[in-house]
């Protein structure tokens, strides 16, 4: 009975592709990300979830969460913005 509850609670997850391996972002992917969210990154504001979800469909190797974390890392200064 407990297994059914867990399965039901994860059924509505927003992950489009839940089982992906960690890997570095390529320069092309970073370019796509910065093209889509450059204004948000330079203004130090977080992008809206709907736009992040749309970009996740264009980047098949990254989940919504990975994209959100990468944008947040740029905004907070944890990662330097690439020179494109």
RAQUIMO-V65059 format. One record per helix or strand of 2 or more residues. SS is the DSSP state (@ for helix, = for strand). FROM is the first residue (numbers start at 1). TO is the last residue. If there is no record, write none. Layout:
BEGIN
<<SS;FROM;TO> <SS;FROM;TO>>
END
This chain:
BEGIN
<<@;2;9> <@;27;42> <@;49;58> <@;64;76>>
END
